[in-house]
């Protein structure tokens, strides 16, 4: 991919998404690229993931499903990008950046996490549980107020990596097809990459590939959060580094621990740990070693750190774009 196009494209797409997000009117009329991918994944799951087949056969079908999902995302993205690049240079960049911005989630993530803090502050625990259920998979009824706050902050940290830094990274490296491929893999992992009897075999390829494509972004997101902590009063960059070095590798995910540990250390919190998804208890390691009694004010502090980290990412993209265009 031509970095003289991909890097400015990424910088512009990030700016467009931060300003406008994904228009609600467009979503109501046409849906969202993630919902389109999700429909395909659900159909493949129904038709290829057969309970009567052997574990090996279901794993092979899962590999085939991932290939189909990636191709279905990459081919239209490649055709769209190649077609739009025939426009005059500045117009081509804007034309490709508009669909590319739909694959980044910084504005919507901020809105959903802020909604948890506002619900807790204005209506109490029940409203906070309803709000946090929109962004986490765990059972909200098992969460007290501190648990709701920790869940929101953990979701913010993890989704900063896989909902923002990762698609932007692949956009900057491989243009619109790269970001589309990443989003396809990440969506497949969220839908079928579970260690359950239904998906342990069929979702194996999606889960392993998602671990791989998220590896660079998870490390970059931790670095951005540490840098943001250094620029934020009341945050502790040194503690963030210490938490990442001590705790990130202990997380059950090879990637989620990096941003979660950085966030926990920076804010003086203890995140992750044992959680309940549905009726299943997951005994995960703690990220950070400070207080567990998080509050709505801590959610707002986490959002302030997130905004600084997102701005730093954009500034780095602008600097790199200027460098390659010089």
Number of C-alpha atoms within 10 A of each C-alpha: 12 11 16 16 20 22 27 25 29 32 24 22 26 29 16 19 23 19 10 11 17 21 11 11 9 10 12 9 8 11 12 17 17 17 13 14 20 18 12 16 22 13 12 18 20 10 10 17 22 15 11 8 12 11 15 11 16 23 20 18 23 26 19 15 24 23 14 16 22 20 16 17 24 21 14 14 22 16 13 16 21 14 12 17 18 10 12 9 12 9 13 18 21 18 17 23 26 17 18 27 28 19 25 29 21 22 17 16 19 17 11 16 24 20 20 28 24 18 19 22 15 10 10 13 19 16 18 26 24 17 23 28 18 14 17 16 13 19 17 22 14 14 20 15 18 16 20 30 29 26 28 28 28 25 22 27 29 22 22 28 29 26 21 22 27 26 30 32 24 24 30 26 19 20 28 32 25 24 27 30 24 27 26 27 27 24 20 27 22 14 16 23 25 17 13 11 10 16 20 18 24 31 29 22 25 27 22 13 19 23 19 13 20 24 18 16 25 27 20 19 30 29 20 24 33 26 21 25 27 17 15 15 9 12 21 22 23 15 23 30 22 16 26 26 14 14 21 26 17 17 20 13 12 15 25 28 29 33 33 36 37 34 37 30 30 30 25 22 21 22 28 24 13 11 18 16 13 12 10 10 12 13 13 14 17 23 29 29 17 15 12 18 15 21 18 23 13 20 26 18 18 24 20 15 27 23 17 18 24 21 17 16 23 20 13 13 22 17 15 18 21 13 11 13 12 7
